Amino acid sequence: MNNSNKFLSILIFIILWQSISILANTDVFPSVVDILRSFFNHLLNKDLIFHVSITLQRVFIAFIIAMIIGVFFGIIMGLFPKIDSLLDIFLIIGLNMPALVTIIICYIWFGLTDFSAILAVIINKVPIIIVNIREGIKSMDKKYLDLAKIYEIPKKDIIRKIYLPQIYPYIMATTRLTISLVWKIVLVVELLGRSDGVGFQIALFFQDFDITSIFAYSFAFIFIVILIEKILLNPLEIKMRRWT
């Protein structure tokens, strides 16, 4: 989808939203104008910048640590069947453990701290990363590895020319999936046990039935995530394609 089509899609969405808001004529479905007014009010009051920055910090820390752990164990489990068989039961438990339970347990064990919040997010998301990377490793075409052994190709070239071209799509897909999931769980963690962040603010707005501010904060954070996709992830993917 080119830029003109994307702009047209956004424009149609805004027009539909505004039209439904006018027809509904209710406070629980604010107009685009009301949401933008609320957004700029929170922006000028600097509460939006403060709480969004706090949430982004938690998202970044949890994402980096989860990716490092998940990619490491995903590769190990994909390469070594015995380790995969040994850890698979724990992976299944992790995948099916409700995020709410993980968050509450971490808060009870370690207190209402940032450490508990970030730890809960990491524990909840690492299994998903492991599964994606593990399946990427298992799906590699082994004949290229056999040829590399026959011709005694250096390990550095094997990693660059054989491993990376086959698993980087899984890494990029996992990166996008993890970012989208981590920031959502961070909001829940903040809502349940923190005194700052976007999740905490949304909880306050909910208590006041301030749905306009809820939309303003939500759209602001979604916009930031889109910027991360366009500014960081897309260029990174292009560089990885060239490198591999």
C-alpha positions as CSV (number, residue, x, y, z in Angstrom):
1,M,0.0,0.0,0.0
2,N,1.6,3.3,-1.1
3,N,1.5,6.5,0.9
4,S,-1.5,8.0,-1.0
5,N,-3.6,4.9,-0.3
6,K,-2.6,5.0,3.4
7,F,-3.6,8.7,3.6
8,L,-6.9,7.9,1.9
9,S,-7.6,5.1,4.3
10,I,-6.9,7.3,7.3
11,L,-9.0,10.1,5.9
12,I,-11.9,7.7,5.3
13,F,-11.6,6.4,8.9
14,I,-11.6,10.0,10.3
15,I,-14.7,10.9,8.3
16,L,-16.5,7.8,9.3
17,W,-15.6,8.3,13.0
18,Q,-16.7,11.9,12.9
19,S,-20.0,11.1,11.1
20,I,-20.8,8.3,13.6
21,S,-20.0,10.7,16.5
22,I,-22.4,13.3,15.1
23,L,-25.1,10.8,14.5
24,A,-24.7,9.1,17.9
25,N,-24.6,12.5,19.7
26,T,-23.4,11.0,23.0
27,D,-20.5,11.6,25.4
28,V,-19.4,8.0,25.2
29,F,-18.5,8.4,21.5
30,P,-16.4,11.6,21.3
31,S,-15.7,13.2,17.9
32,V,-12.3,13.5,16.3
33,V,-12.3,17.2,17.2
34,D,-13.0,16.5,20.9
35,I,-10.2,13.8,21.0
36,L,-7.7,16.2,19.3
37,R,-8.7,19.0,21.7
38,S,-8.1,16.6,24.7
39,F,-4.8,15.5,23.2
40,F,-3.5,19.0,22.9
41,N,-4.7,19.9,26.4
42,H,-2.8,16.9,27.9
43,L,0.2,17.8,25.7
44,L,0.3,21.4,26.9
45,N,-0.2,20.3,30.5
46,K,2.8,18.0,30.0
47,D,1.1,15.0,31.7
48,L,0.9,13.2,28.4
49,I,4.6,13.5,27.7
50,F,5.5,12.4,31.2
51,H,3.3,9.3,31.4
52,V,4.0,8.2,27.8
53,S,7.7,8.5,28.3
54,I,7.4,6.4,31.5
55,T,5.5,3.7,29.6
56,L,7.9,3.8,26.7
57,Q,10.8,3.2,29.1
58,R,9.1,0.2,30.5
59,V,8.2,-1.1,27.1
60,F,11.8,-0.7,25.8
61,I,13.4,-2.4,28.8
62,A,10.9,-5.3,28.8
63,F,11.2,-5.7,25.0
64,I,15.0,-5.8,24.9
65,I,15.4,-8.3,27.7
66,A,12.5,-10.5,26.4
67,M,14.0,-10.6,22.9
68,I,17.5,-11.5,24.2
69,I,16.2,-14.3,26.3
70,G,13.6,-15.5,23.8
71,V,16.0,-15.5,20.8
72,F,18.7,-17.3,22.7
73,F,16.5,-20.1,23.9
74,G,14.6,-20.2,20.6
75,I,17.9,-20.9,18.8
76,I,19.1,-23.4,21.3
77,M,15.8,-25.3,21.3
78,G,15.6,-25.2,17.5
79,L,19.2,-26.6,17.1
80,F,19.2,-29.2,19.8
81,P,16.2,-31.6,20.0
82,K,17.1,-33.0,23.4
83,I,17.0,-29.5,25.0
84,D,13.8,-28.8,23.1
85,S,12.2,-31.9,24.5
86,L,13.4,-31.0,28.0
87,L,12.1,-27.4,28.0
88,D,9.0,-27.9,25.9
89,I,6.7,-28.5,28.9
90,F,7.8,-25.3,30.5
91,L,7.2,-23.5,27.3
92,I,3.7,-24.8,27.1
93,I,3.0,-23.7,30.7
94,G,4.4,-20.3,29.9
95,L,2.3,-19.9,26.8
96,N,-0.9,-20.8,28.6
97,M,-0.2,-18.8,31.9
98,P,-2.7,-15.9,31.9
99,A,-0.9,-12.5,31.9
100,L,-3.1,-11.3,34.8
101,V,-1.9,-14.2,37.0
102,T,1.7,-13.5,36.2
103,I,1.3,-9.8,37.0
104,I,-0.4,-10.4,40.3
105,I,2.1,-13.1,41.4
106,C,5.1,-10.8,40.6
107,Y,3.5,-7.9,42.5
108,I,2.8,-10.2,45.5
109,W,6.3,-11.7,45.5
110,F,8.4,-8.6,44.7
111,G,6.1,-5.7,45.6
112,L,4.5,-2.9,43.6
113,T,7.8,-1.9,41.9
114,D,9.0,-1.3,38.4
115,F,11.1,-4.5,38.7
116,S,7.9,-6.5,39.3
117,A,6.1,-4.8,36.5
118,I,8.9,-5.4,33.9
119,L,9.5,-8.9,35.1
120,A,5.8,-9.8,34.7
121,V,5.9,-8.6,31.1
122,I,9.1,-10.5,30.3
123,I,7.8,-13.7,31.8
124,N,4.6,-13.4,29.9
125,K,6.2,-12.7,26.5
126,V,9.4,-14.7,26.4
127,P,7.5,-18.0,25.5
128,I,6.0,-16.5,22.4
129,I,9.4,-15.3,21.2
130,I,10.9,-18.7,21.9
131,V,8.3,-20.5,19.9
132,N,8.6,-18.2,16.8
133,I,12.4,-18.4,16.7
134,R,12.4,-22.1,17.4
135,E,10.1,-22.8,14.5
136,G,12.2,-20.6,12.3
137,I,15.3,-22.6,13.1
138,K,13.5,-25.9,12.6
139,S,12.2,-24.8,9.2
140,M,15.7,-24.1,7.8
141,D,16.8,-26.2,4.8
142,K,19.4,-28.5,6.2
143,K,20.9,-29.3,2.8
144,Y,22.7,-26.0,2.8
145,L,24.3,-26.9,6.1
146,D,25.4,-30.2,4.8
147,L,27.0,-28.5,1.8
148,A,28.8,-26.0,4.1
149,K,30.3,-28.9,6.1
150,I,31.4,-30.7,2.9
151,Y,33.2,-27.5,1.6
152,E,34.4,-26.6,5.0
153,I,32.9,-23.1,4.9
154,P,33.9,-20.9,7.9
155,K,31.3,-20.7,10.7
156,K,31.1,-16.9,10.2
157,D,30.0,-17.3,6.6
158,I,27.6,-20.1,7.6
159,I,25.9,-17.8,10.1
160,R,25.8,-14.9,7.6
161,K,25.0,-16.8,4.4
162,I,22.9,-19.7,5.6
163,Y,21.4,-19.1,9.0
164,L,20.5,-15.4,8.8
165,P,18.8,-15.4,5.3
166,Q,16.5,-18.2,6.5
167,I,15.6,-17.0,10.0
168,Y,15.6,-13.2,9.7
169,P,12.0,-13.1,8.5
170,Y,11.1,-14.9,11.7
171,I,13.1,-12.5,13.8
172,M,11.5,-9.5,12.2
173,A,8.0,-11.0,12.5
174,T,8.7,-11.8,16.2
175,T,10.0,-8.3,16.8
176,R,6.9,-6.7,15.5
177,L,4.6,-9.1,17.3
178,T,6.6,-8.6,20.6
179,I,6.4,-4.9,20.4
180,S,2.7,-4.9,19.8
181,L,2.1,-7.3,22.7
182,V,4.6,-5.8,25.2
183,W,3.1,-2.4,25.2
184,K,-0.4,-3.7,25.7
185,I,0.7,-5.8,28.7
186,V,2.7,-2.9,30.1
187,L,-0.6,-0.9,30.2
188,V,-2.3,-3.6,32.2
189,V,0.7,-3.8,34.6
190,E,0.5,-0.1,35.1
191,L,-3.2,-0.1,35.6
192,L,-2.9,-2.8,38.3
193,G,0.0,-1.7,40.3
194,R,1.9,1.5,39.2
195,S,1.4,5.2,40.1
196,D,2.4,6.5,36.7
197,G,2.4,5.6,33.0
198,V,-0.3,5.4,30.4
199,G,-2.1,2.5,32.0
200,F,-2.3,4.3,35.3
201,Q,-3.7,7.4,33.6
202,I,-6.3,5.4,31.7
203,A,-7.5,3.9,35.0
204,L,-8.0,7.4,36.4
205,F,-9.9,8.4,33.3
206,F,-12.0,5.3,33.6
207,Q,-13.0,6.3,37.1
208,D,-14.0,9.7,35.9
209,F,-15.8,8.3,32.8
210,D,-13.5,10.5,30.7
211,I,-13.5,8.5,27.5
212,T,-12.2,11.4,25.4
213,S,-9.0,11.4,27.4
214,I,-8.7,7.6,27.1
215,F,-8.9,7.9,23.3
216,A,-6.4,10.8,23.3
217,Y,-3.8,8.8,25.3
218,S,-4.5,5.6,23.4
219,F,-4.1,7.2,19.9
220,A,-1.0,9.1,21.1
221,F,0.7,5.8,22.0
222,I,-0.5,4.0,18.9
223,F,1.0,6.9,16.8
224,I,4.3,6.4,18.6
225,V,4.3,2.7,17.9
226,I,3.6,3.4,14.2
227,L,6.6,5.8,14.2
228,I,8.8,3.1,15.7
229,E,7.7,0.8,12.9
230,K,8.4,3.3,10.2
231,I,11.6,4.9,11.5
232,L,13.3,1.9,13.1
233,L,11.9,-1.5,12.0
234,N,11.4,-0.9,8.3
235,P,14.9,0.5,7.8
236,L,16.3,-2.3,9.9
237,E,14.6,-4.9,7.8
238,I,15.9,-3.4,4.6
239,K,19.5,-3.4,6.0
240,M,19.1,-7.0,7.1
241,R,18.0,-8.0,3.6
242,R,21.0,-6.3,2.0
243,W,23.4,-7.8,4.6
244,T,22.1,-11.3,4.1
